[in-house]
Amino acid sequence: MSGQEERPATRLVTAGRRKAWTQGIVNPPVWRASTVLFDSVADLRAASAAPDDNLYYGRRGTPTQWALADALTTLEPGGAGTMLYPSGVAAVAGAMLSVLSPGDELLMVDSAYEPTRAFCRTVLKPMGITTRFYDPLIGAGIAELIGPNTRALFLESPGSLTFEVQDVPALCAAAKARGLVTLLDNTWATPLLFPAIAHGVDLSILACTKYVVGHSDTMLGSVTANAACFPRLRQVAQSLGQYVSPDDAFLALRGLRTMGVRLRQHEAGGLAVASWLAEQPEVAAVLHPALPGCPGHDLWRRDFAGASGLFAFVLDGGSDAARTALIDGLRHFGIGFSWGGYESLALPIDPTPIRSATRWTAAGPAVRLHIGLEDPADLIDDLAEGLARFRKAR
């Protein structure tokens, strides 16, 4: 490229497609293997000296998994390597276990994904690792919470359910000044909209189940780390036997190639629906980072290259039964967990039980929406009928 670095949209197409892995085929084939055979004992011993450099044993991966890991690393400027996990939660757990030891303290954002909080309570606490939760909007003030045993700072931006945008550069600068490792759940934005390591993060975590796969049919997670953190991340993942099937890696690679165009459509549809909801009298607030009313909106404008299709809205009063009437009658929104696929989803949410450092207060019950690839006009018509049911039931 005449010495120029490829742009993100081009990297989505070219990343991970080494000739040694594709062998002339456009997509890396599905390499399924447990046992790898060697021509001699000498070859076996040579492979054992560098088991991550070539085919060694199925659990160490084949070109299919390597291609996906390489592609994800390429998308994260400053990344030294990527480890794959069978789910996003496994990726979160693997990342934390690679940087924490008994006696350490972890600073965890209060708006984190609920299973992330649960891991701190059910696994880290019995190991003797303390978790302290902090306000997602604390910014550089995080320095005041760093103690002698604080080892790591965990971020999620925007936050799960409530979508606060964190000041990631300021948080990372404060952490770096005190020798802390920083971890970010970057699933909402992906590296296309927020290159985490370039913004100072040490380990960037994705639930690839969402936008990377993009079709609601595969569970997968990843952690991309900088050069300082990657060797330990890989060691822990391999010691725990973490493994992703080549079939799932193939599906993720196929989804990755279209992630850029899908994200643009998710963003456009999401903004159309969110902007319409913000004008409805039944809606008290729309929590979408690209809209001015969302906490941290100015940070989103400063740091992000765009928005995805996940956001929430708060109803103006009303009961749970009225919210249920709204959701149950929707024709174009499925009711279910996860997001990031081509289909739209609606989910009743209540952040109250999973907040401790901050308090969640709202004018009424809340709904999380994932805007898929349908025509946003059809989704708006559907939601208009839902709000009419809400008015009648509340």
N, C-alpha and C positions, 0 to 999 in steps of 0.2 A: 504493500500500500504506500510505496514511496516514503516509508518511514513513519507514516501517520498511524495513530491508533484507531482501530475500528470503532465506530459508534455503536451504542447499545443495540439498536435494531439489527445491525449487521451481525453483531456478536451472537444474538439469539439464533441466527441461522448457521453460523460457522462453528460455534463453540462445541468442543467435544468430538468433532468429526475428524479425528486423526486417521490418516490412511491405514495405519497399522490396525486400527479398530474397525473401520468400515470395509476394508478390502474391496473397494470399488463400488460398494452399495451406498446409496444416499444416506440411509439411516443405519446406525450401528446395529447389527443383528442381535438377537437374543441369544447370548452365550449362557447356557445352563451347565453347571458343573459342581460336583463335590470333589471327587478325586482328580488330580492333575498328574499325568504320567510323565516321567523323566526317562531319558535315554540311558542314563548311567547314574551310578552313585555320585560320581563327581558332579554331574549336572544337578542332582538333588541337593548336594552340599552347597553348590554355588548359589542356587535359588534360596536356600535357607539363610544365607548370609545377607540377602536383600529381598525379603519376602514381599515387600510392597512395590517392587520395581517391575515384576513380571508375573505371569501365572504361577501360582504356588499352591494354593488350596482354595476351594470354592468359597469359603467364608471370607477370604481376603479379597474376593471380587473377581470379576471377569471384565472384558472390554465394555460390556453393556453398562455395568455400574460405574466403571472408570469414566466412561464418556459423560455420564450425567454429572458425576462429581466434578470433572474437569470443566464442564460447561457452567455449572453454578459458581465455581471459583472464578472463571473468566468474567462473569457478570458483576463481580464484587471487587472493584479496584483496591489493591492493597491486600487481597486475600492470598494466603499461601497454600491453602488446601481446604477440601471439604470432606466431611464424613457424612454418610447417609444413615438414616434410622428408619425403623418400620412405622413411625408415626411422628407427628409434631410433638406430642408429649414426650416421647422417647428422646427426641432431639433436645428438648428443654432439659430433661433429666441428665442426659449425657454431657451437655455443656456445663451444667452446674457441678456435676461430680468431677469434672476434669479440673476445676479450679478451687474446690473447697475441701477442707479437711476438718476432722474433729477439733473443736475449740475455736473455729473461725466464726465470724459474723457475716451475714449476707444482708445487704440493703436491697429490699424488694419493693418495686413500685406498687402502690395500693390499688391501681387499676388493672393489675395483671389478670390474665386468663385464669379462671377458677382452678383448673387442674394444676397450674403452676403453683398456686397458693397451697393446694392440697399436698403437692410433693414436698414443699417446705415443712408442712406440719407432720406428715406421715412418714417421711424418709429422712429428711435432713435433721429434724429435731431429735429422733432417737439416736442418730449418729453423733450427737453432741454439737451440732451446728445451729447457731442462733440466727433467726430471721427477724429483722426489724423492717416494718413497712413505712414507706414515706409518701408524702403528698406528690402526685405526679407533676404538679406545677411548681415544685420547689426550686428548680433550676440550680444556679450556683450555690444556693443555700444548703445544698446537700453536704457541703464541707463541714457544717456544724454537727452533722450526725455521724461522721466518720470517727470511729474509736480505734483503740490500739489493736483490737482483734478483727477489725473489719477487713475483709479480704476481697469482696467482690460487690459490684453494683449491677443490679438487673433492671433493665428498662423495657417498656413495651409502649411503642408510640406509633399511631394513636392507641389509647388504652382500650382494652376489651370492654364492650358494652357501653361505655361512657365517652370514649373517643377523645380524651384529652391528648393534646400534642405536647410532647416533652421537649425541653431545650437540650437536645442530645449533645451538641458540642460543648455547652457549658457544663453539663453533668460529667462528660468524659474528661474535660480538662481538670475539674476538681478531683475526680478519681485518680487520674494520672499523677497529679501533684502529690498524692498520698500513697502511690504504689498499688492502687486497686486495679483489678481486672474488671472490664465492663462487658456485659452481655446484653444483647437487644433482641427481643422477639420482633422481627421485621416482616411478619406475615402479611399485614394489611397493605404495605407499600411495595414489597419485593425490592430487590436491588435496582430495578428499573426506575422506580419513583424515589427511592431513598437509598443511595449507596452508603451503607452503614459504616463500613470500615474506613472509607474516605472521610467520614465525619467523626472519626476518633474511636469507634467501637472496636473491641478486641475480638469478640465472637458474635457473628450474625446468624440468627436462628430463623428458620422458615418451617412452617407447616406446609410442606409441598403438596399435601392433600388439597390445598385450596387452589391458588391461582396457577401454580406451576403445572399441576396435573390438569386442572380446569374442566374436568368432566364428571366429577362426583363419583368416581369409580375406583379410586386407589388411595390407600393410606401410605403416607410417606413423609419423612422429615429430613432436614439437613442442618448442619452447622458449618459455616465457613469461618475460618480463623486466620488471624495474621501470623506472621512467621514466629513470633514469640510463643503463641499459644497452641499452634497446630500440633507439634509433636506430642504433647501431653493429651490433647483431645483425641488423637488417633490411638494412643496407647490405651486410654481408658475404654474407648469404644471397642477396640479389639479384645481387651481383657473381659469385657462384659458380653462378648459374642454378638454384638449388634450386627445385623445383616439385613439387607434389602434384596428381595428376589429380582433376578434379571428381568422378569416379565413386568414387574412394577416399575423398574428403572426405565424400561423401554417406553411404557405408557407416559411416564413423566417427561422423558426426552421428547416424545411426540407432542405433548402438551406445551412444553417449553417453547417450541418453535413458533407458536402462534400467541404466546402470552402477551407480547407487545400490542398486537392489534386487538386482542380481547380486552386488555386493560383499558385501552382507549374507549372501547364501546361501553364497558362497565362504568367508566368515569362519566361519559356523556349521559348515559341513561340514569345513573345515580344522581347526577346534578339536576337533571330535569325533574325527577321525582321529588328530590329533597327540596328544590326551590318551590315546587307546587305545594308540597305539604306545609312549608313555612308560611304560606298565605291562607291556610285554612283555619277557620275560627275554632275548630275542635282540637287544634294542635297548639300546645303551649310552647314547645321548643323542638328544634331539629338539631341533632348532634351529628353534624357532618363537618369534618375538618376544613373543607373548602368554603364553608359558609361563615360569615363574620360572627355569628353568635356562639360558635363552638369554642370552648376553652383551648387556648393555644393556637387559634387561627393564624395570628401573625407569624408564629413560628413555622406553621405549615407553608405559608406564602414564602418565607425566607428559605426553607430547606428542601422542600419537596418539589419534584418535577411534575406532579399530577396527583390525582386521587383515584382510589379504587371504588368499588360499588357497595361497600358495607358502611352502614350508618344506622342511627336510631332516631326515633322521635318520641316525644312525651305528649300524652294526651292531656287536654285541659280538664282535669277532674275525671269523674266517671269511675265505675267499678271494674273489678276483674271480669265480671260477667259481661259487661259492655265491651271490654277489650276482646274477650273471647268471641263475642258475636262478630266483631270486626274481622278477626283473623279467620274464623271457621268458614265464613262465606266467601273468602277470596278464591277466585278462579285461576289466577295466573301465578299465585304464590304458594309454594309448598310449605308445609310446616315440618321443620326438622332442623337438627344440628348441622354444624359445619357451614360452609359457604365457599364461594370461589368458582362454582360450576357455572354452566351456561343457563341454569334455571334460577328464577327468583325465589326467595325464601322469606318467610315472616316468622318471627319467634317472639313470644311474650318474655320479657326480661324484668328482673328485679335485682339491681346491684346491691341493695341494702345489706344482705347477709354476708357479702364477701368484701366489705370495706371495714377497715379498722383504724388506719391513720387519718382518714378523712370520713366525712359523713355524706351519704347520698340523700338529697332531698329533691322532690319533684312535685309538680302540680297535679300529677295523676299517673296512671300506669304507663309503662313504656313498651315500645315494640322495636325490635331490631329487624332491619330489612337488608337483604342482599339483593341488589338489582342485577339480574342476569342479562341475557342478550336479546330479550324480547323487545318489541317496539315499546318505548316508554309511554306512548299515548295510551296503549292498551293497559299498561300497569296503572297509570293515573286513573283511567276509567274504573278499573277494578277497585282501587283504593277509595275513590269517590263513593262508590256503592257501599264500601266497608264503613266509611265515616258516617254514612246515612244510617246504617245499622247501629253504629255506636251511639248516635244521637237518640235513636229510638229506645235503646236499651239502658242508657245511663240514668 
